């Protein structure tokens, strides 16, 4: 059995898994679409920003995306940061240089003061998907909101999976009283009202990305415990574990060198769905007003605006389409991963 875990065995096995994943055309295509969207969102500052990417002035190059420049740098009068959307600053630069703007000339918090109609304004050539009720560009908020949602979901999924795998491995490997007391503690902990605790904490703490991540991490790690625990309970009396113990390998080495690779098969199939649940949780909290700080780019907050402003359907429809596409892609990827690790197809 120890021979089955050698690199010579894992290489063809992983190749078969990758082939099974590619055979699921819907999941394979969804993976590349999601990666493309996620990578593009990582460079959101170069796609939607109220600052130019490059400024050429008096034969010198400036990069406002990376560094703050005062208005006096371009011949202005004030020491404060230059407002590149202001006509006065733009004329100063254009007289002796040029500016390269991103495709969308608004950041997620940029307010458009030149609207022809009251906010929220409908889509036009300046704001492709209109503005929200605070005159902020919807396209920019969708791009930044997509990025922060995926990053939050990835962080929560990775950290909660690490904790859940460790706890499940300890319970399943040792069993007995450790498993018994661990299960009772998990039952008590999982019964706590998460939403009420968030409401109480937000009453005296201003939530941010890391606060929300820490609070949700306290409860999200339990999703993988049962799966990993079952795998370790099943495998702890198998021959290869007994052989490793007879060779003098300590418990930690047996758990994480020999048993964990087998348990990770079931774990990996659950991770895309955990990521989907994490994104949905953040969106729900933002929708209820207990998520990210006010003004943050948030898909849930945009949906809440759509509910409040029924006369502006582009708000709710835009956020719904982004969420539907993102979650659908993740579900299709999860189904493909599940098929790739299905032992009946290897």
KEKE-3310 file (N, C-alpha, C; in steps of 0.2 Angstrom, whole numbers, plus 5000, padded with zeros to 4 digits):
npx = (5004:5010:5017:5008:5007:5018:5028:5028:5016:5006:5008:5002:4989:4985:4985:4975:4965:4965:4962:4949:4943:4945:4936:4924:4916:4909:4913:4926:4928:4921:4930:4941:4935:4931:4944:4949:4941:4943:4957:4957:4950:4959:4967:4960:4962:4968:4958:4946:4946:4948:4959:4972:4982:4995:5004:5011:5021:5030:5040:5042:5037:5023:5015:5000:4992:5000:5007:5005:5002:5005:4995:5003:5014:5011:5010:5000:4991:4989:4994:4988:4982:4982:4967:4963:4952:4947:4944:4953:4965:4967:4968:4980:4989:4987:4992:5006:5009:5002:4988:4985:4971:4961:4949:4937:4933:4931:4932:4928:4922:4920:4912:4900:4898:4892:4880:4866:4853:4844:4852:4849:4856:4851:4859:4871:4882:4893:4892:4891:4883:4875:4872:4873:4863:4870:4877:4888:4898:4891:4898:4911:4909:4905:4916:4926:4918:4916:4930:4933:4924:4927:4940:4938:4930:4940:4950:4943:4939:4951:4957:4948:4947:4959:4959:4948:4952:4963:4956:4947:4955:4962:4952:4947:4958:4962:4951:4939:4938:4943:4937:4923:4921:4925:4915:4904:4907:4908:4894:4888:4895:4891:4878:4876:4870:4875:4872:4865:4876:4885:4877:4877:4891:4894:4888:4896:4909:4917:4915:4926:4936:4945:4940:4927:4931:4938:4928:4918:4927:4927:4916:4915:4924:4919:4913:4920:4924:4917:4918:4932:4935:4928:4935:4947:4943:4940:4952:4961:4964:4968:4980:4991:4993:4995:5007:5016:5016:5022:5034:5039:5035:5030:5014:5010:5017:5011:4998:4998:5006:5003:4989:4982:4983:4974:4962:4961:4956:4942:4940:4945:4934:4924:4928:4926:4912:4912:4918:4908:4898:4904:4905:4892:4888:4895:4889:4875:4877:4881:4870:4860:4866:4876:4889:4903:4911:4902:4901:4911:4915:4903:4893:4882:4877:4874:4863:4854:4852:4846:4834:4829:4828:4817:4813:4825:4830:4842:4851:4849:4848:4860:4869:4863:4866:4880:4882:4875:4882:4895:4893:4887:4898:4907:4900:4899:4912:4915:4907:4914:4926:4922:4918:4931:4938:4931:4931:4925:4927:4941)
npy = (4994:5006:5008:5013:5026:5032:5044:5039:5033:5043:5052:5047:5045:5058:5063:5057:5062:5075:5074:5069:5080:5089:5083:5086:5098:5109:5113:5114:5125:5135:5136:5143:5155:5160:5162:5171:5182:5185:5188:5199:5207:5209:5219:5230:5244:5248:5247:5253:5269:5285:5291:5295:5282:5284:5299:5311:5325:5339:5332:5322:5307:5302:5292:5291:5281:5273:5282:5297:5313:5331:5345:5356:5350:5349:5362:5369:5377:5372:5362:5351:5334:5331:5334:5325:5324:5337:5351:5362:5357:5347:5354:5361:5350:5345:5356:5354:5341:5324:5313:5296:5287:5275:5263:5265:5280:5281:5278:5266:5274:5286:5301:5307:5323:5329:5325:5325:5322:5318:5307:5290:5289:5284:5272:5278:5286:5290:5284:5268:5258:5266:5276:5274:5278:5287:5294:5287:5277:5263:5252:5253:5250:5237:5230:5232:5227:5213:5209:5210:5202:5189:5188:5189:5177:5167:5169:5166:5153:5146:5148:5143:5129:5124:5125:5117:5104:5101:5100:5090:5079:5077:5073:5061:5053:5050:5047:5040:5048:5061:5062:5061:5072:5082:5082:5086:5099:5105:5104:5112:5124:5126:5129:5142:5158:5166:5177:5186:5188:5195:5206:5211:5214:5223:5234:5240:5240:5245:5236:5229:5222:5212:5211:5205:5194:5187:5185:5177:5166:5160:5152:5146:5135:5123:5116:5106:5097:5085:5078:5076:5070:5058:5051:5049:5041:5030:5026:5024:5011:5004:4994:5001:5011:5004:4998:5009:5014:5003:5004:5014:5027:5043:5049:5062:5062:5050:5055:5067:5064:5051:5048:5060:5064:5055:5059:5072:5071:5070:5083:5092:5092:5098:5111:5121:5123:5128:5140:5146:5147:5156:5168:5171:5173:5184:5193:5193:5198:5211:5216:5216:5226:5224:5221:5225:5241:5257:5263:5255:5245:5234:5220:5216:5228:5235:5227:5230:5243:5243:5237:5247:5257:5256:5261:5262:5250:5246:5245:5234:5223:5223:5220:5207:5200:5199:5192:5180:5175:5173:5164:5154:5150:5145:5135:5126:5123:5117:5105:5099:5097:5088:5077:5074:5069:5057:5041:5031:5034:5034)
npz = (5000:5003:4992:4983:4985:4980:4970:4957:4956:4958:4948:4935:4940:4943:4930:4924:4932:4928:4915:4916:4921:4910:4901:4905:4898:4901:4914:4912:4902:4910:4920:4914:4909:4922:4928:4919:4921:4934:4934:4927:4935:4945:4941:4942:4944:4933:4924:4928:4934:4942:4939:4927:4919:4914:4914:4904:4905:4901:4895:4904:4913:4922:4935:4940:4945:4954:4962:4972:4966:4967:4963:4960:4953:4940:4936:4943:4957:4970:4984:4986:4981:4964:4954:4941:4933:4934:4924:4924:4928:4919:4907:4910:4909:4896:4889:4888:4887:4888:4893:4897:4898:4908:4902:4908:4916:4929:4947:4960:4970:4964:4962:4950:4946:4936:4930:4920:4924:4939:4951:4954:4938:4922:4910:4899:4887:4894:4907:4907:4912:4919:4934:4953:4967:4973:4963:4958:4947:4940:4933:4937:4950:4950:4944:4954:4965:4961:4962:4976:4982:4977:4981:4995:4997:4993:5002:5014:5011:5010:5023:5031:5027:5030:5044:5046:5041:5049:5062:5059:5055:5067:5076:5069:5068:5081:5088:5100:5116:5112:5099:5103:5113:5104:5094:5101:5105:5093:5089:5098:5095:5082:5083:5087:5085:5071:5063:5072:5081:5073:5071:5084:5086:5076:5081:5090:5084:5069:5055:5044:5029:5035:5048:5045:5039:5049:5059:5051:5049:5061:5061:5049:5047:5050:5040:5033:5042:5046:5034:5032:5045:5044:5033:5040:5050:5043:5037:5047:5052:5042:5032:5027:5036:5048:5044:5042:5056:5062:5056:5064:5062:5068:5075:5069:5057:5051:5050:5041:5031:5025:5027:5025:5011:5005:5011:5006:4994:4995:5001:4992:4982:4988:4990:4979:4981:4994:4992:4984:4994:5003:4996:4994:5007:5011:5001:5006:5019:5016:5009:5019:5026:5036:5032:5023:5026:5024:5007:5002:4988:4983:4979:4986:4992:4981:4976:4986:4984:4972:4976:4984:4975:4964:4952:4945:4937:4932:4942:4951:4941:4935:4946:4949:4937:4937:4949:4946:4935:4941:4952:4945:4936:4946:4952:4941:4939:4951:4950:4939:4945:4955:4947:4942:4952:4955:4960:4952:4939:4937)
capx = (5000:5014:5020:5003:5008:5024:5027:5026:5008:5002:5008:4997:4983:4983:4984:4968:4960:4965:4958:4942:4941:4944:4931:4918:4917:4906:4917:4933:4927:4920:4937:4945:4931:4932:4951:4950:4937:4947:4964:4956:4948:4965:4970:4954:4964:4970:4952:4941:4950:4947:4966:4975:4987:5001:5004:5017:5021:5036:5045:5043:5032:5021:5011:4996:4989:5005:5009:5001:5006:5001:4993:5009:5018:5008:5009:4994:4992:4988:4999:4984:4983:4979:4961:4964:4946:4945:4946:4959:4971:4967:4971:4988:4993:4987:4996:5013:5009:4996:4986:4982:4966:4959:4943:4932:4936:4928:4934:4921:4920:4920:4905:4899:4894:4890:4874:4860:4847:4846:4855:4853:4855:4851:4865:4873:4889:4898:4891:4889:4877:4872:4875:4869:4859:4875:4880:4894:4898:4890:4903:4917:4908:4904:4922:4929:4914:4918:4936:4933:4920:4931:4946:4935:4928:4946:4953:4939:4939:4958:4959:4943:4948:4965:4957:4943:4955:4966:4952:4944:4960:4964:4946:4946:4964:4963:4944:4938:4935:4944:4932:4917:4921:4925:4909:4899:4909:4906:4887:4886:4897:4887:4871:4876:4867:4880:4869:4864:4883:4887:4874:4879:4898:4894:4885:4902:4915:4916:4917:4930:4937:4948:4935:4922:4935:4939:4922:4916:4931:4925:4910:4915:4928:4916:4910:4924:4926:4914:4921:4939:4934:4925:4940:4952:4941:4940:4958:4966:4965:4970:4986:4997:4994:4998:5014:5019:5017:5027:5041:5042:5033:5025:5007:5009:5019:5006:4992:4999:5010:5000:4982:4979:4982:4968:4957:4961:4952:4935:4941:4945:4928:4920:4931:4922:4906:4913:4919:4902:4894:4907:4903:4885:4887:4897:4884:4870:4878:4881:4863:4857:4869:4881:4895:4908:4910:4898:4905:4915:4912:4899:4888:4876:4875:4871:4857:4850:4850:4841:4828:4826:4826:4814:4813:4831:4831:4849:4855:4848:4849:4868:4872:4861:4869:4887:4882:4873:4887:4900:4891:4886:4904:4910:4896:4901:4919:4914:4905:4919:4931:4919:4919:4938:4940:4926:4935:4922:4929:4948)
capy = (5000:5012:5009:5016:5033:5035:5049:5036:5032:5049:5056:5045:5046:5065:5065:5054:5066:5081:5072:5069:5087:5092:5080:5090:5104:5115:5115:5117:5132:5139:5138:5148:5161:5163:5164:5177:5188:5186:5191:5206:5211:5211:5225:5235:5251:5250:5247:5259:5273:5292:5294:5292:5277:5287:5306:5314:5332:5342:5326:5317:5302:5301:5286:5293:5275:5271:5288:5303:5319:5337:5349:5360:5346:5350:5369:5371:5382:5369:5357:5344:5329:5334:5331:5324:5325:5344:5354:5366:5352:5343:5359:5362:5344:5345:5361:5352:5334:5320:5308:5290:5285:5268:5262:5268:5285:5282:5273:5264:5279:5293:5304:5311:5329:5332:5322:5329:5320:5316:5300:5286:5291:5278:5271:5283:5285:5292:5279:5263:5255:5271:5277:5272:5283:5292:5296:5283:5273:5256:5248:5253:5247:5230:5227:5231:5222:5207:5207:5210:5196:5183:5188:5187:5170:5163:5169:5162:5146:5143:5147:5138:5123:5122:5123:5111:5098:5099:5097:5083:5074:5075:5069:5055:5049:5048:5044:5040:5054:5067:5063:5062:5079:5087:5083:5089:5106:5107:5104:5118:5130:5127:5131:5149:5162:5169:5184:5190:5190:5200:5212:5214:5216:5229:5240:5244:5239:5246:5230:5229:5216:5208:5209:5201:5187:5184:5183:5172:5161:5157:5148:5143:5130:5117:5113:5101:5093:5079:5074:5073:5065:5051:5048:5047:5035:5024:5024:5024:5004:5001:4991:5005:5015:5000:4997:5015:5014:4998:5006:5019:5034:5046:5050:5067:5060:5046:5059:5072:5061:5046:5048:5067:5064:5052:5064:5078:5070:5073:5090:5096:5092:5102:5118:5126:5125:5132:5147:5149:5149:5162:5174:5172:5175:5191:5197:5193:5203:5218:5217:5218:5232:5222:5219:5230:5248:5260:5266:5250:5242:5228:5218:5216:5234:5237:5224:5233:5250:5241:5236:5253:5262:5251:5265:5261:5243:5244:5243:5227:5219:5223:5216:5201:5196:5198:5187:5174:5172:5171:5158:5148:5147:5142:5128:5122:5121:5112:5099:5096:5094:5082:5072:5072:5064:5052:5035:5027:5037:5034)
capz = (5000:5003:4985:4979:4987:4977:4965:4951:4955:4958:4941:4930:4943:4942:4923:4923:4935:4924:4909:4917:4922:4904:4898:4907:4894:4904:4919:4909:4899:4915:4924:4910:4910:4928:4928:4915:4924:4940:4933:4924:4941:4949:4938:4941:4944:4926:4919:4930:4938:4940:4938:4921:4920:4913:4912:4901:4906:4900:4893:4910:4914:4929:4935:4946:4948:4959:4966:4972:4963:4969:4958:4958:4949:4933:4935:4947:4962:4976:4986:4987:4976:4958:4952:4934:4930:4934:4918:4925:4928:4912:4902:4911:4907:4889:4885:4888:4888:4887:4898:4895:4903:4908:4898:4912:4919:4936:4952:4963:4974:4961:4961:4944:4948:4930:4928:4917:4928:4946:4953:4950:4931:4917:4906:4893:4884:4899:4912:4902:4916:4923:4941:4958:4970:4975:4957:4957:4941:4941:4930:4941:4957:4948:4944:4961:4969:4959:4965:4983:4983:4975:4986:5002:4996:4992:5009:5019:5009:5011:5030:5035:5025:5034:5051:5046:5039:5055:5067:5057:5055:5074:5078:5065:5069:5088:5090:5107:5119:5108:5094:5106:5115:5099:5091:5106:5105:5086:5089:5102:5092:5076:5085:5089:5079:5068:5061:5078:5084:5068:5072:5090:5085:5072:5085:5093:5080:5062:5051:5037:5026:5039:5053:5043:5038:5056:5062:5048:5050:5068:5061:5043:5047:5052:5034:5031:5048:5045:5028:5034:5050:5041:5030:5044:5054:5039:5035:5053:5054:5036:5032:5026:5042:5052:5042:5044:5063:5063:5054:5069:5060:5073:5073:5065:5050:5048:5048:5036:5025:5022:5027:5022:5003:5003:5014:5002:4988:4996:5003:4986:4979:4992:4991:4975:4984:5000:4989:4982:5000:5006:4992:4995:5014:5010:4998:5010:5024:5013:5007:5025:5030:5041:5029:5022:5028:5019:5002:4999:4982:4986:4975:4990:4993:4974:4975:4991:4980:4967:4979:4986:4969:4959:4946:4942:4936:4930:4947:4953:4935:4934:4951:4948:4932:4939:4954:4943:4931:4945:4955:4940:4934:4952:4952:4935:4941:4957:4947:4935:4950:4958:4942:4941:4958:4956:4959:4947:4932:4936)
cpx = (5004:5017:5015:5004:5014:5023:5025:5019:5004:5002:5003:4990:4981:4982:4977:4963:4959:4961:4951:4939:4940:4938:4924:4919:4915:4910:4924:4933:4925:4926:4941:4941:4932:4939:4952:4947:4941:4953:4962:4954:4954:4968:4964:4956:4966:4964:4947:4945:4948:4954:4969:4981:4994:5000:5011:5016:5028:5042:5046:5037:5030:5016:5006:4993:4994:5007:5005:5005:5002:5000:4999:5014:5017:5007:5003:4996:4992:4993:4995:4985:4979:4972:4961:4958:4944:4948:4952:4965:4972:4970:4978:4992:4993:4991:5004:5014:5003:4994:4983:4977:4964:4952:4937:4935:4933:4931:4927:4918:4920:4913:4905:4895:4891:4884:4869:4853:4849:4848:4849:4851:4855:4858:4865:4880:4894:4898:4888:4883:4874:4875:4870:4866:4864:4880:4887:4893:4897:4895:4909:4915:4907:4911:4926:4925:4916:4925:4936:4929:4924:4937:4944:4934:4934:4949:4949:4939:4946:4959:4954:4944:4954:4963:4952:4947:4959:4962:4949:4949:4962:4958:4946:4952:4964:4956:4943:4935:4937:4939:4925:4916:4921:4919:4904:4901:4907:4898:4885:4888:4893:4880:4871:4874:4872:4878:4868:4871:4886:4884:4876:4886:4898:4891:4891:4909:4913:4919:4921:4932:4940:4944:4930:4925:4936:4933:4919:4920:4930:4920:4911:4919:4925:4913:4914:4926:4924:4917:4928:4939:4932:4931:4946:4950:4941:4947:4963:4968:4967:4978:4992:4998:4997:5006:5018:5021:5022:5034:5043:5040:5029:5018:5006:5011:5014:5000:4993:5003:5007:4992:4979:4979:4976:4962:4956:4957:4945:4935:4941:4938:4923:4922:4927:4916:4906:4914:4913:4898:4897:4905:4896:4884:4889:4891:4877:4871:4878:4874:4859:4860:4874:4887:4900:4906:4906:4903:4910:4911:4909:4894:4881:4873:4872:4864:4852:4848:4845:4834:4825:4824:4823:4813:4820:4833:4838:4853:4855:4849:4857:4871:4870:4865:4876:4887:4880:4878:4893:4899:4890:4893:4907:4906:4898:4908:4919:4912:4910:4925:4928:4920:4926:4941:4935:4930:4932:4924:4937:4950)
cpy = (5006:5013:5013:5024:5036:5040:5045:5034:5038:5053:5054:5046:5054:5067:5062:5059:5073:5080:5072:5076:5090:5089:5083:5097:5110:5117:5117:5124:5137:5141:5143:5155:5164:5166:5171:5183:5190:5190:5198:5210:5213:5217:5230:5242:5253:5249:5252:5263:5281:5296:5291:5287:5280:5295:5308:5322:5335:5337:5322:5313:5302:5295:5287:5287:5272:5276:5294:5309:5325:5341:5354:5356:5348:5358:5372:5376:5378:5363:5350:5340:5332:5330:5331:5325:5333:5347:5359:5362:5349:5348:5361:5356:5344:5350:5359:5345:5330:5316:5302:5287:5278:5268:5266:5273:5286:5276:5271:5269:5286:5295:5308:5317:5332:5329:5326:5327:5318:5309:5297:5288:5284:5278:5276:5281:5286:5286:5273:5259:5260:5272:5275:5278:5289:5295:5293:5278:5266:5251:5247:5249:5239:5227:5227:5227:5215:5205:5206:5204:5190:5183:5186:5180:5165:5163:5165:5155:5142:5142:5142:5131:5120:5120:5117:5104:5096:5096:5091:5078:5072:5071:5062:5050:5046:5045:5045:5046:5060:5068:5065:5070:5084:5088:5086:5097:5109:5108:5111:5124:5131:5130:5138:5153:5167:5176:5188:5192:5195:5207:5216:5217:5223:5235:5244:5243:5240:5240:5232:5222:5211:5206:5204:5194:5184:5181:5177:5166:5157:5152:5144:5136:5123:5113:5106:5096:5086:5075:5071:5068:5058:5047:5045:5041:5029:5021:5022:5016:5001:4998:4996:5010:5010:4999:5003:5016:5009:5000:5012:5026:5037:5048:5056:5065:5055:5050:5063:5069:5056:5046:5055:5067:5061:5056:5070:5077:5072:5080:5094:5097:5097:5110:5123:5128:5129:5139:5150:5151:5155:5168:5176:5175:5183:5196:5198:5198:5210:5220:5219:5224:5230:5219:5224:5237:5252:5264:5261:5247:5235:5227:5218:5223:5237:5234:5228:5240:5248:5240:5242:5258:5257:5255:5265:5254:5241:5242:5236:5222:5218:5218:5209:5197:5195:5192:5180:5171:5170:5165:5152:5145:5143:5135:5123:5119:5116:5105:5095:5093:5088:5076:5069:5068:5059:5045:5030:5028:5037:5028)
cpz = (5000:4996:4981:4980:4984:4972:4958:4950:4955:4951:4936:4933:4942:4935:4921:4926:4930:4917:4910:4918:4915:4900:4899:4904:4898:4910:4917:4906:4905:4919:4920:4910:4916:4930:4925:4918:4930:4939:4931:4930:4945:4947:4937:4941:4937:4921:4921:4935:4936:4940:4931:4923:4919:4911:4909:4901:4906:4900:4899:4911:4921:4929:4941:4949:4954:4964:4966:4970:4965:4963:4955:4953:4942:4932:4939:4953:4969:4977:4986:4981:4970:4956:4944:4930:4930:4927:4918:4924:4922:4907:4903:4908:4899:4885:4884:4889:4886:4893:4894:4900:4903:4904:4901:4917:4926:4940:4955:4968:4971:4960:4955:4946:4941:4926:4925:4921:4935:4947:4956:4942:4927:4913:4900:4891:4889:4905:4909:4905:4920:4930:4946:4961:4973:4969:4956:4951:4943:4939:4934:4948:4956:4948:4950:4966:4968:4962:4972:4985:4982:4980:4993:5002:4996:4999:5014:5017:5011:5019:5033:5033:5029:5041:5051:5045:5045:5060:5065:5057:5062:5077:5075:5067:5076:5090:5097:5110:5116:5103:5098:5109:5109:5095:5095:5105:5098:5086:5092:5098:5085:5077:5087:5083:5076:5066:5067:5081:5079:5070:5079:5089:5081:5075:5088:5089:5072:5058:5045:5035:5031:5045:5051:5042:5044:5059:5058:5048:5056:5067:5054:5042:5048:5046:5032:5036:5047:5040:5030:5040:5048:5037:5034:5049:5050:5038:5041:5054:5047:5036:5031:5032:5047:5050:5044:5051:5065:5062:5059:5067:5065:5070:5068:5058:5047:5045:5042:5030:5022:5022:5024:5015:5001:5006:5009:4996:4989:4998:4997:4982:4982:4991:4986:4978:4990:4998:4987:4988:5003:5002:4993:5002:5014:5007:5002:5016:5022:5011:5013:5029:5035:5038:5029:5024:5022:5014:4999:4993:4984:4981:4979:4991:4986:4973:4980:4988:4975:4970:4982:4980:4963:4952:4942:4941:4934:4936:4949:4947:4935:4939:4951:4943:4934:4944:4951:4939:4935:4948:4951:4938:4940:4953:4947:4936:4946:4954:4943:4940:4954:4953:4941:4946:4959:4955:4953:4940:4931:4933)
residu = (UNK:UNK:UNK:UNK:UNK:UNK:UNK:UNK:UNK:UNK:UNK:UNK:UNK:UNK:UNK:UNK:UNK:UNK:UNK:UNK:UNK:UNK:UNK:UNK:UNK:UNK:UNK:UNK:UNK:UNK:UNK:UNK:UNK:UNK:UNK:UNK:UNK:UNK:UNK:UNK:UNK:UNK:UNK:UNK:UNK:UNK:UNK:UNK:UNK:UNK:UNK:UNK:UNK:UNK:UNK:UNK:UNK:UNK:UNK:UNK:UNK:UNK:UNK:UNK:UNK:UNK:UNK:UNK:UNK:UNK:UNK:UNK:UNK:UNK:UNK:UNK:UNK:UNK:UNK:UNK:UNK:UNK:UNK:UNK:UNK:UNK:UNK:UNK:UNK:UNK:UNK:UNK:UNK:UNK:UNK:UNK:UNK:UNK:UNK:UNK:UNK:UNK:UNK:UNK:UNK:UNK:UNK:UNK:UNK:UNK:UNK:UNK:UNK:UNK:UNK:UNK:UNK:UNK:UNK:UNK:UNK:UNK:UNK:UNK:UNK:UNK:UNK:UNK:UNK:UNK:UNK:UNK:UNK:UNK:UNK:UNK:UNK:UNK:UNK:UNK:UNK:UNK:UNK:UNK:UNK:UNK:UNK:UNK:UNK:UNK:UNK:UNK:UNK:UNK:UNK:UNK:UNK:UNK:UNK:UNK:UNK:UNK:UNK:UNK:UNK:UNK:UNK:UNK:UNK:UNK:UNK:UNK:UNK:UNK:UNK:UNK:UNK:UNK:UNK:UNK:UNK:UNK:UNK:UNK:UNK:UNK:UNK:UNK:UNK:UNK:UNK:UNK:UNK:UNK:UNK:UNK:UNK:UNK:UNK:UNK:UNK:UNK:UNK:UNK:UNK:UNK:UNK:UNK:UNK:UNK:UNK:UNK:UNK:UNK:UNK:UNK:UNK:UNK:UNK:UNK:UNK:UNK:UNK:UNK:UNK:UNK:UNK:UNK:UNK:UNK:UNK:UNK:UNK:UNK:UNK:UNK:UNK:UNK:UNK:UNK:UNK:UNK:UNK:UNK:UNK:UNK:UNK:UNK:UNK:UNK:UNK:UNK:UNK:UNK:UNK:UNK:UNK:UNK:UNK:UNK:UNK:UNK:UNK:UNK:UNK:UNK:UNK:UNK:UNK:UNK:UNK:UNK:UNK:UNK:UNK:UNK:UNK:UNK:UNK:UNK:UNK:UNK:UNK:UNK:UNK:UNK:UNK:UNK:UNK:UNK:UNK:UNK:UNK:UNK:UNK:UNK:UNK:UNK:UNK:UNK:UNK:UNK:UNK:UNK:UNK:UNK:UNK:UNK:UNK:UNK:UNK:UNK:UNK:UNK:UNK:UNK:UNK:UNK:UNK:UNK:UNK:UNK:UNK:UNK:UNK:UNK:UNK:UNK:UNK:UNK:UNK:UNK:UNK:UNK:UNK:UNK:UNK:UNK:UNK:UNK:UNK:UNK:UNK:UNK:UNK:UNK)
# end
